[in-house]
């Protein structure tokens, strides 16, 4: 038998929130280890069937999850539930050839053979989940939370498999909650009136009156000139200054005026571990985190931001089924029609605009490792399948899912391995191309980025014990990566001797990078144009204390006019 | 064009003085090239170009006070000198920063009105930036008071607007 994974593996099911005791842990570890071997053996994506169900293994939380969070995790449709305390039966997984697994659940007496797949929570070292691609559901509720902070998985060394499956584990993380530095809640604000009452008591009221008079007689276009210079986040606050400002900020002419102002830094829409269903937006111009609630986004499943264009963010649920498009600033929202596939394997996603703004429509492309791809056109509100990849592109396309697509002038670029390089798709002409570009040596966690038409690569360069974030630019003539910048040495020193993982949370001119090692979680931005490295303040929810851990994100250009 | 002739004759015209008359009736002598930076003065001088003696011309500027003019004139003069040299933008920005840093809020408003009326667009740009910068992290109440705006919302309307995007009201500076 070619399959070395031919041993029964038992996972006891409990109906509580935690797996207790080392026995279960050992079993889990064994199961995961075997899955890894399985992966190495097969090396490619196992075939899929119809519905998937997932078993979550969550190593992050060593305490019982608060009720609402478990609820969120549990209520993902088709995402099963192998849970916790009230364990009644025994579920047996038997690996078979060709990526199948035989499952026997003694509780529900369900038995059958299903394709098996392994996923990680995208870009995230702390979650691993196994997906049983089948219509089989073990029983209701299916998260296994592992409560040991010592739980650790050996890393898959093979780079391709690592990227491909995103199968990474943080080694021996000690309870994450402890690592979070308590941050003081923001000071409560006092109105200026209140404070000035004392201060101005002595000053003449005429000075104040004069000041008001001056600004009162201001011509409207001067107000507009000032308002147009405000960061976009403040528009939402200053709408409530007075009726005039409100109607001005909502007016079409003002929106057009703003659209003409050259695009500054992008914002970043991210989701955090602590609350996967509400976003955290980082505004680099104010160096501030905003916490919008997008009421129309489904809360029953985990939805990840995967791409953006023209102020709209494209979301894909964790089961890779449904796409959503949303303007996180205005709540303009749309669920895209269902895709015409029967297989919900992992896909890379890119998004482009037809014109200069979303008013002339946008397109979304997904592409899978088997070379299948489909394009959504917002003007027709439907998916089309323009054809298949040309034969010069080697299949399967080992897409690097850690790297979000970049778009330059209507062309989408995806990073691939085996052979290392880039595949591009021209959304206008419909032409696929492949560029073989050798990846620099000693490189990890690399992702594509874009800045003013230049194609960049950002990654972790590790030599001996030293780790450094490096930036390369693609030399379009020679098809080679040329190093153009490195993170300041003094910051790199913090990571000396540590195992570091990097996630890129947005790649449009300004990059946001999350750097994590056992004890640290650093967020930095890098401006490709000005070559400026900046630290990002911790993301703390209003009135919250705990610094949030950013799981994944995408960069978008804030735009009030963009409608889904 | 008047602007090109003014720049070519810069050195010679810089000696020539023009008299500007402010809204409060004060007369201020300025170099001709400075006066040409002010749109109303430029128009006036073009209309009266037959006059042989520039010294005799008095340009009325009925919307600007002498106090504001006397702040504007040195700024425009230095700014002209700066932009005549091949200096970096950074230097000009530093100069603008220095000029605006110590302006009080109401002086800022006066200068903006004057710059708008006189058509000194580069100054207007800078002042708009400064104003936006001063209010961008502030609360709605602060902005109302800063700009002397009456709140014409009912409490219900205001609460509704706030409820639409609570995130925008989080983390503003203390007033």
Interface residues (C-beta under 8 A of the other chain):
Chain A: X186 X187 X189 X190 X191 X192 X193 X195 X196 X207 X210 X211 X212 X213 X214 X215 X216 X217 X218 X219 X222 X223 X225 X226 X227 X229 X230 X231 X233 X234 X235 X236 X237 X238 X239 X240 X241 X242 X243 X245 X246 X281 X286 X288 X289 X290 X291 X292 X293 X542
Chain B: X105 X106 X109 X110 X112 X113 X116 X124 X128 X129 X131 X132 X135 X136 X137 X138 X139 X140 X141 X142 X143 X144 X145 X146 X147 X148 X149 X150 X151 X152 X153 X158 X161 X162 X164 X165 X166 X167 X168 X169 X170 X171 X172 X173 X174 X175
